[in-house]
Amino acid sequence: MMREKTFLCLALVSGMLLSRPAWARSPENSWRGADNVVELVNDDGQRVTLDLRNVTVKQLFDAIHQQTGMDFMYNTEQLASVPPVTVKATNEPVPSVLARVFGETDIVFKIDGKMVTVAKKGVVKAGTQVRKLRGTVLDKDNFPVIGAAVMIKGTHRGVATDVDGNYEIEVEPGEVLTFSYIGMEPKEVVYNGMAKLTVELRESSQTTLKDVVVTGIFRKAKESYTGAVSTVTKEQLDMFKGQNLLHTLKNIDASLNFAVDNLNGSNPNNLPSISIRGNASIPTDLKEFNESQKSMVNTPLIIMDGFEISLTKLMDYNDEEIESINILKDAAATAIYGSRGANGVIVVVTKEPEAGKLRANAEMGLTFEIPDLTSYDLLNAAQKLELENSLGLYHDDYPPSDTNWQEVYNRRLRDVLRGVDTDWISKPLHTGVGQRYNLRLEGGSEEFRWAASATYGNTQGAMKDSERRNFTGDITLMYRVKDFIFKNYTSIGVNRSRESKYGSFSDYVSMNPYESPVDENGDWIRSYRHREYYQAYAGNPLYDASLNSFDKSGYEEVTNNFSIEWKPLPEFTVRGQLGLTNVRNTRDVFVSPYNSRFDGDEYASDEGYFRKGTYDYNTGKDFSMNANLTFSYSKVFKDVHQLYVGVDLSASEGKSHMYIFNLEGFGTENITSLVNAQQYAKNSKPSGSQSIYRRFGLTGNASYTYDNRYYVDVSYRVDGNSNFGSNKKYAPFYSVGLGWNLHNEGFLRENSVINTLRLKASYGETGTQLTSSAGTLSVYDYITDNKYLNWGGALLQGLGNPDLTWQKTDEFNLGIEWGLWNDRLKGSFDVYTKKTSNLLSYMDLPLSMGFSSYSANVGAVKNVGFEASLSAYLIRDRVHDLSWMLSGQLVYNKNEITELSADIEAQNKAYLEQDVEIANLLTVGRPQNAIYGVRSLGIDPSTGEEIFLDKDGNVTNTWKSSDMVYLGCKDPKYKGILSSMVRWKGFSLNLSFAYRWGGQVYNSTLRDRVEVRRSAILDQNVDKRVWSERWMKPGDVTFFKGFSDNDTKSTSRYVMDERVLELQSVSLQYKWDNDALRKALPVQTVTFGVNMSDIFYFSSVKLERGINYPFARNVQASVKFLF
Amino acid sequence: MDINGKGKSMKRKIYIALWAVLTCCFSSCDDWLDVRSDLEDKEEDIFRSYEGFKSALTGCYMAMADRDVYGERLTMTNIESLANLWQFGQNASESVMADHYLNLHDYDNDYAKTAVQAIYTGLFNVVTQANIVLKHCDTDKDVFASEKTREMFMGEAYALRAYCQMDVLRLFGQLPQGANRQVELPYSYTTQLDEVPAYYSFTEYVTRLEEDLDKAAALLKEGDPSYEATFEQVNSDNSLSDEFLLDRQFRMNYWAVRAMQARLALYLGKTEDAYKLAMEIINLEIDGETRFPLTGASDLSKSNNYYACPSEALLLLSKFDLKNYTVSTLVGATADNHFYSPTRYYILSVDKLNDLYNGMLTASHNRYRSVWNKSLRENTGATYCAVMKYYYEDDAKNLMRKHQVIPLIRMSEIYLIAMETTTSLEEANRLYRIYMRDREVLLEADAFASLDEVRTEMINEYRREFFAEGLMFYVYKRNHSATMMWKDGAVQEDEYIVKLPASEYNPNLNKE
């Protein structure tokens, strides 16, 4: 359904474009006719009074300019032949004056507001060879260049381009055409008889970013790059701003896959798990897989200005400092990262200081986090009590108990009638109001430039007391002397974050609405007994939140990157870089001794008293050092042979440690210092981790392009890593890519529709490195909790596998890129297969080896998919300064496990034999994120019980874990983004929708909130559907089973197809950029913006979203000044 | 031209520089990539110091004292269930289910399998660790201050390997004599992943075992400070500055190896060798006094209460947290308000204790009097008996060396070996008199009228003396006993051959 819609939409877009190609149309009212000396596009009605005699044309133009401010654009050479003119005019419109004066000459004008373009009519030269050439001149953004001079070299013949950038000129084969415009690099083209010629002019300063692909190691021309890359520009970062930078990227590019995190919702301190092109790694241990909420094994490598950074740093980074982000996806792009490249690479390029007088950018903004509770639908106090009573929960067969239960009921009823109806879920929430400030200063001469920036961001989460604050300050210095460029970048990042002391949101969802958080006197109720005379207490989460507990963490990061670039020859560059980063992390978690968790019997004794209150303190340090040396050589031989060779040497070392101390015993909550603790927490001792790695890489890359038509790109890398096994210290990686620029072929060069058509294919092998050297070596651990007499011992931890190696990913990519009608309709399509083998896993050993298993490379995963993108300018009207672009992305990925170790298979079997549910299992032939359960035939209308199918397909009414089968995949097959960008003068309005379908979801809400066990209904609040949709009496045909005391087990009944459409971003910006502003204020421009994220969410599955932390709508308002 | 020429020489210089950098990097890379962690030690690093050798060797003993091996399963619980000394019956609680199936010798049962697998892995874990120590005694010779010390380390490693694999043979191997079913077993020299142990026939296996014991004896004769001095003398020898040379009875020493040789000889039916070895130890004198006297009477005296008779041990394991788990399994403690269920605890009924001491003068027999707590109560009111060997008061004296110990070889066993293998009835009677005197039972007359009588009684004596010390199953097995005390029915040959864990695979069997 969704799929059809998408295609329909795309078809509509292209249909509109085809039927009315407004942009391709040349102006019908040509201004080239003799009586059409002046064409008025946009007349300001300027009038002049002149009295000039025998002046040059230039003097005339200057005079008009002085009176009207109109600018004349012309080619001096062209006008040199025009004889002096005499003009007399009194308050006459400019067009009229010009028409009068130049009516008899071959000079023509085009007036567009204050812009007057002057051109000479084409002079037809005698001869039969002359052909008419039409074409367009575009700038780098594919906007038409108006008034660009198109000249025939060596002659005075030439024309200027019109408003759509179109020109028409008569030219003989063999003549050279020159295209020029102020501020742009001129371009020469030899006319070889083509009928159409579209030329792109570049800004005359250095080559701009868009034409090169920054791979983080080498800079490659996009024309000859075979890798699959998507680029995010700084403008896009501004337009789709989310809660943090990662969120922003999610709004822009669908090929970055963010795992849906229903547990952590919009917690500002939550680090999302990201992958590119499917999950290439699988967990080594099923137990771990089931216990940990998310896996970070598939996180792409992140490179900022040549150095690796953490995902956390990227999340907290100041997006105003970013020039562009390149996402390298296939092996051809990532093979240069060797053993780190298989998960894809995100390359961040920061802004370079710009020379010139001091420029200052200042921004301030407010951010709002507005909780979104639309997915919750709970019973109110009266309904809940009535439900409980109607289920007979206040009745007992034993008369004295029955009386007691009745008392409880009456008490609660009294409360309800008194008006107690606590809206628990709103209690821990608020609209978080945060701030953002940013200041960037830059300036200097061509030789010495500098930039300094500082930013402070404070995100207040939707749960009270949850926040994330970041400060970043950095200074970049650039010094250019002779062939050398020295650059130094220093940055300091400070983060302070705090988890809400309100705890888990799910606690509030569970609370019964007829319970009040405070008693009659307004004092906190510490805990509740849901079932009378039963030892089950539930603490009051609001009481606990009122205490002085905290959970805060933070880090301080200092980075210094230094580089020297030397260009001894124009075609040869050497660059050396050294980067140092030091990060200190801390986390402090204090639980007040008055917390209700210390109310239990365990803490009733004297010993227990001294154990109340806990403090968990973590401290860690990460240090990393990277050095590299890059050589690059690029040259064009005999005009058609382009060669590029790059070699990179890199070495890095990283050391880190983390110490964890769990302490307990605080007499009071007023003094929360670590030193006030009584002792280490029971059965705990200091713990932590420590690691060190060293890495070495040699990378080579060569590409050859023939005549801008065919190109081949080859990369090779050797990695050495201290984490590899001793027999496999060095790992080789490679990639080969081929490309074909069809648009440069003769048969397409004259095509008026196609301006870019490129085919490319690549194959390569990359790796995923081992996270530690564990498993490669036989290692001894010194045992501290055991002794032999008075000797300490060391125990062998396992037999190391010296052959243990990196995971290997073989990737094949086939891509096509096209641009039609001067890139008004652009798109690309990539198909890939990605096979990861050598997955790290445990293998069984004969027990006579002394150990039961060892780490080995077994297991394989395959991902197959495609990525398509299409963007179209529906409107690109330079005259009215209006443009509207629609773009869409569609990503498909299918993940399949193709091989598993025997150990995992055995763990699978053991899991199936236990009475466990919704276990994450790994099976060959199935995707990694699969849902397993017993097949269900629904609810038997006669009994209200569920009927199952066992694994052989027989009908049964007993649920057995061994009958669990594959029921679906949690990852959507298709997902994508649709976005719209409208710009009109200073305004821009952007929308971004995300959609996904083809995946399944296990609707845990129905299980946890609707099909609650009859007796457990007293302990928690439930969804409204309990009230209306459960089976009540024989004959009821319902989705939900009847009330029973048996837990609902995982079955196919709750596995639902998920189709989601969300409006993930809306932004409105206005850029105030005119003289009136500059006159009124000492600023150049002011930009106002409002960004909103996660506005609407529609899903085919009604599921409670945000279990431990609710989802929130993020709204940001900002104002930016450029001084 | 000029510019080009300049460019070329420039390029050449750059290429040379590039080449130099590359060569330099690769040659030093290997070392640079070799990193060391502060939390753990790589195998190649730990053996670079004497301290590391000590830790690794101590690690072997720790592994040996693990509860899966001699810390519990092979001394106190599972192994004794194989000999039917503990019996739980059908309604055994979950924690002792394995013992129930081991009673029945049902090696295919999952509980039994799990227990057997734990034992098997544990034994070979010690072997692998000993093998690695052994390997590095060769490759890292210079770490040792003296050749004597190195010989001690090597001797101990050989002995550790042999001790564990002797029990592999006794548990999983075929009957030592008159075997109808042949079993091949792995003898491990494994030190790394690509060295999977080969399987050997019974005779080949024994050859390897004897070879290791011979090497151990030869090396320890040189390196063991207790070869010519008593354990007490060694401990009080101030000239031994290295405290790792002390406490020889807690580590593989020369005399323990001789005792192991005697034990093996008897198991294989080489009675003459066994006799010689046993008598060598019994008759050994130092400074005119018996080197290894029987000291049970003083150990069990009211002032000492060393229930495990550690003073007469040739080899002990140290286990500092012994009581943490023995009180909840073997109980041992004096009766309190607790009710002890025989379906859950390793305890004996009064009748069974009486069976054990049938014909003994229980009134004076110090083992009966001291080693058993006979007043545990079940909630039905029935009384049960618990073995006290691994129980001690927390404030007892000599806690570490006398109480927190698990004896592996005691002199009592050497006496039993000697009595069983002697060809002289008179000598048997003489030794038995000495033996019983240590049990505070004074014999007026000769106890035995024939050597057959001696051999029959020896079986009872093993059961009585070494209860919860893990010897009885091997005694039954080497005698191919058709019955076991308290077990119904005849014992089949297969029941004596514990099944190897399912993961094991003998490559020889697949050979054509």
Interface residues (C-beta under 8 A of the other chain):
Chain A: P568 L569 F572 V574 L629 F631 V647 L649 A651 S689 Q690 S691 I692 Y693 R694 F696 L698 G720 N721 S722 K729 S773 L777 S778 V779 Y780 D781 Y782 I783 N786 K787 Y788 L789 N790 W791 G792 G793 A794 L795 L796 Q797 L799 G800 N801 P802 D844 L845 P846 L847 S848 M849 G850 F851 S852 Y854
Chain B: G7 M10 K11 I14 L18 V21 L22 C25 C29 D30 W32 L33 D34 V35 R36 S37 D38 L39 E40 D41 K42 E43 I46 G52 K54 S55 A56 T58 G59 Y61 M62 A63 A65 Q117 Y120 T121 F124 N125 V126 V127 T128 Q129 I132 P186 S188 T190 Q192 L193 V196 P197 E243 F244 D247 F250 S318 F320 D321 M400 R401 P501 S503 E504 Y505
